[in-house]
Amino acid sequence: MKKMTYRDFDSYLKQYPSADGRFGEFGGQYLPPELMPAFKEIDDAYETICHSAQFISELRRIRREFQGRPTPVYHCERLSNKLGKCQIYLKREDLNHTGAHKLNHCMGEGLLAKYMGKKKLIAETGAGQHGVAIATAAAYFGMECDVYMGEVDIAKQAPNVTRMKLLGANVIPVTHGLKTLKEAVDAAFEGYMKEYKDAIYCIGSAVGPHPFPKMVRDFQMIVGQEAREQFVEMTGILPDAVTACVGGGSNSIGTFVPFLDAPVEIYGVEPLGRGSGIGDHAATMAYGTKGILHGFESYLLQDEKGEPLPVYSIASGLDYPATGPEHAFLRDAGRINYVTVSDEEAMEAFYLLCRLEGIIPAVESSHALAYAMRYAKEHNTGSILVTLSGRGDKDLDFVVEKYGLGEQFLKNL
């Protein structure tokens, strides 16, 4: 397809997605016949209320009074000076209520479910942050909540499992396949098919059948909108580059879209894990091919038969074999650069941010921070804005068991 520059994005939100939920070749709606009416009901309801002054006013009130928005932009002065002259800034989504960006779309989806008269929220989760956020939304709106989570992730993310249960959610272990995020999505879809008349499936990222990639993007754009305004207020100019981690792609698409029409480089950071071998990473843009998974078309890590390949990342929220269709479109359009970061690079960034700035990041977010550190070393000038998508409380037991206090990463301090 024709390559696009920032000048081509003035009317982007009016053009994408199309009425049938496509971002160029990607997206769409691939569903069993029995779910078609349910997703049409969601689409119709969202299109009705997304321009409603009452809905927008209520969502803004929730963000301000309950979520604690706006979250700040923070200048990492010590980390920046350690690396050179390029300045690193963080959009602090770890300070959003529940500790990550996920509540931005969960409260929107919960408000939509309330408008539709639904009684239950159904979701999947990997790292547990989406599960905590949807459990929070269910408690806030007075709804039942089922969260499907792979057994591997339940073991890695015990604090978030406890938080979900305290909030009243029913955490359902997923025991088939690799027992991680892809299988949790499978199970959540199966659960939703049995209860779609009384429930809504609140997809945890900018993936899934239309209208979810659009809805999640719209609810998450508050991240980039705030960050762009705050950065200019702080410095008088735009950053030279913006970066965020990419699994399914919710925090990143919410960060990137408000910068598409600006003269800013944009980098999506995927997990390279242990390396480039099959089952050692979840770098969909780097190694995937076009395919269909969970009701949408995008880039997918798949075998010759179109079956999803096993994936891995140290970050439970990034180990998904596909990415959102809007990311696929923006990659092919040439507007966003997709890069990879290994487990070891991410963990070095994790420990350095702890020690130099007093911030414990989520392991997912540490991937974006690691790329920002690489960028700073290579450019030695200018600035880069990182979306710190979540805090690392959920990861501490796992990280300390595997790496201790990170002495091997802190030798050069």
ChimeraX attribute file (.defattr): number of C-alpha atoms within 10 A of each C-alpha:
attribute: neighborCount
match mode: 1-to-1
recipient: residues
	/A:1	9
	/A:2	7
	/A:3	11
	/A:4	14
	/A:5	15
	/A:6	15
	/A:7	11
	/A:8	12
	/A:9	18
	/A:10	11
	/A:11	10
	/A:12	12
	/A:13	13
	/A:14	9
	/A:15	12
	/A:16	14
	/A:17	21
	/A:18	14
	/A:19	10
	/A:20	11
	/A:21	21
	/A:22	24
	/A:23	22
	/A:24	19
	/A:25	15
	/A:26	22
	/A:27	30
	/A:28	25
	/A:29	21
	/A:30	17
	/A:31	15
	/A:32	9
	/A:33	8
	/A:34	10
	/A:35	17
	/A:36	12
	/A:37	12
	/A:38	18
	/A:39	20
	/A:40	13
	/A:41	13
	/A:42	20
	/A:43	17
	/A:44	12
	/A:45	15
	/A:46	21
	/A:47	12
	/A:48	11
	/A:49	14
	/A:50	16
	/A:51	10
	/A:52	12
	/A:53	10
	/A:54	11
	/A:55	17
	/A:56	14
	/A:57	11
	/A:58	14
	/A:59	17
	/A:60	15
	/A:61	14
	/A:62	17
	/A:63	20
	/A:64	13
	/A:65	10
	/A:66	13
	/A:67	19
	/A:68	13
	/A:69	20
	/A:70	17
	/A:71	21
	/A:72	17
	/A:73	22
	/A:74	16
	/A:75	18
	/A:76	15
	/A:77	15
	/A:78	14
	/A:79	19
	/A:80	21
	/A:81	13
	/A:82	12
	/A:83	17
	/A:84	15
	/A:85	16
	/A:86	22
	/A:87	24
	/A:88	27
	/A:89	25
	/A:90	22
	/A:91	25
	/A:92	25
	/A:93	27
	/A:94	24
	/A:95	20
	/A:96	23
	/A:97	19
	/A:98	20
	/A:99	23
	/A:100	25
	/A:101	29
	/A:102	28
	/A:103	29
	/A:104	29
	/A:105	29
	/A:106	29
	/A:107	24
	/A:108	27
	/A:109	25
	/A:110	27
	/A:111	20
	/A:112	19
	/A:113	25
	/A:114	18
	/A:115	13
	/A:116	16
	/A:117	13
	/A:118	17
	/A:119	17
	/A:120	23
	/A:121	28
	/A:122	26
	/A:123	27
	/A:124	31
	/A:125	29
	/A:126	30
	/A:127	29
	/A:128	28
	/A:129	27
	/A:130	28
	/A:131	32
	/A:132	28
	/A:133	27
	/A:134	33
	/A:135	32
	/A:136	26
	/A:137	24
	/A:138	27
	/A:139	16
	/A:140	14
	/A:141	16
	/A:142	13
	/A:143	20
	/A:144	18
	/A:145	26
	/A:146	25
	/A:147	29
	/A:148	28
	/A:149	30
	/A:150	28
	/A:151	21
	/A:152	17
	/A:153	23
	/A:154	25
	/A:155	11
	/A:156	22
	/A:157	22
	/A:158	17
	/A:159	16
	/A:160	21
	/A:161	24
	/A:162	16
	/A:163	20
	/A:164	25
	/A:165	16
	/A:166	13
	/A:167	18
	/A:168	17
	/A:169	25
	/A:170	17
	/A:171	22
	/A:172	17
	/A:173	18
	/A:174	24
	/A:175	15
	/A:176	13
	/A:177	11
	/A:178	16
	/A:179	18
	/A:180	29
	/A:181	27
	/A:182	24
	/A:183	22
	/A:184	28
	/A:185	25
	/A:186	16
	/A:187	23
	/A:188	23
	/A:189	21
	/A:190	11
	/A:191	18
	/A:192	22
	/A:193	17
	/A:194	11
	/A:195	13
	/A:196	20
	/A:197	16
	/A:198	14
	/A:199	24
	/A:200	27
	/A:201	24
	/A:202	24
	/A:203	26
	/A:204	28
	/A:205	28
	/A:206	30
	/A:207	31
	/A:208	28
	/A:209	23
	/A:210	25
	/A:211	25
	/A:212	27
	/A:213	29
	/A:214	26
	/A:215	21
	/A:216	27
	/A:217	26
	/A:218	20
	/A:219	21
	/A:220	27
	/A:221	22
	/A:222	22
	/A:223	27
	/A:224	22
	/A:225	16
	/A:226	18
	/A:227	28
	/A:228	22
	/A:229	14
	/A:230	19
	/A:231	21
	/A:232	12
	/A:233	11
	/A:234	12
	/A:235	9
	/A:236	10
	/A:237	11
	/A:238	22
	/A:239	22
	/A:240	17
	/A:241	19
	/A:242	29
	/A:243	27
	/A:244	32
	/A:245	33
	/A:246	33
	/A:247	30
	/A:248	26
	/A:249	28
	/A:250	31
	/A:251	32
	/A:252	31
	/A:253	28
	/A:254	25
	/A:255	30
	/A:256	28
	/A:257	23
	/A:258	19
	/A:259	22
	/A:260	21
	/A:261	17
	/A:262	17
	/A:263	14
	/A:264	17
	/A:265	18
	/A:266	23
	/A:267	24
	/A:268	25
	/A:269	29
	/A:270	31
	/A:271	32
	/A:272	27
	/A:273	26
	/A:274	17
	/A:275	16
	/A:276	14
	/A:277	11
	/A:278	15
	/A:279	16
	/A:280	17
	/A:281	29
	/A:282	33
	/A:283	32
	/A:284	29
	/A:285	26
	/A:286	16
	/A:287	15
	/A:288	19
	/A:289	16
	/A:290	17
	/A:291	17
	/A:292	22
	/A:293	23
	/A:294	16
	/A:295	16
	/A:296	26
	/A:297	26
	/A:298	27
	/A:299	25
	/A:300	27
	/A:301	28
	/A:302	23
	/A:303	13
	/A:304	7
	/A:305	6
	/A:306	14
	/A:307	13
	/A:308	18
	/A:309	18
	/A:310	20
	/A:311	27
	/A:312	24
	/A:313	24
	/A:314	23
	/A:315	23
	/A:316	24
	/A:317	26
	/A:318	30
	/A:319	28
	/A:320	29
	/A:321	25
	/A:322	34
	/A:323	31
	/A:324	28
	/A:325	30
	/A:326	26
	/A:327	29
	/A:328	25
	/A:329	21
	/A:330	20
	/A:331	16
	/A:332	18
	/A:333	16
	/A:334	15
	/A:335	23
	/A:336	22
	/A:337	17
	/A:338	22
	/A:339	18
	/A:340	24
	/A:341	24
	/A:342	20
	/A:343	20
	/A:344	16
	/A:345	20
	/A:346	25
	/A:347	22
	/A:348	19
	/A:349	26
	/A:350	26
	/A:351	23
	/A:352	21
	/A:353	20
	/A:354	13
	/A:355	16
	/A:356	15
	/A:357	14
	/A:358	10
	/A:359	16
	/A:360	20
	/A:361	28
	/A:362	26
	/A:363	31
	/A:364	32
	/A:365	30
	/A:366	34
	/A:367	35
	/A:368	32
	/A:369	34
	/A:370	27
	/A:371	27
	/A:372	28
	/A:373	22
	/A:374	15
	/A:375	18
	/A:376	22
	/A:377	16
	/A:378	12
	/A:379	12
	/A:380	14
	/A:381	14
	/A:382	13
	/A:383	22
	/A:384	25
	/A:385	28
	/A:386	29
	/A:387	29
	/A:388	29
	/A:389	30
	/A:390	26
	/A:391	25
	/A:392	21
	/A:393	15
	/A:394	23
	/A:395	22
	/A:396	19
	/A:397	15
	/A:398	15
	/A:399	18
	/A:400	11
	/A:401	9
	/A:402	10
	/A:403	13
	/A:404	12
	/A:405	13
	/A:406	17
	/A:407	11
	/A:408	11
	/A:409	17
	/A:410	13
	/A:411	7
	/A:412	6
	/A:413	8
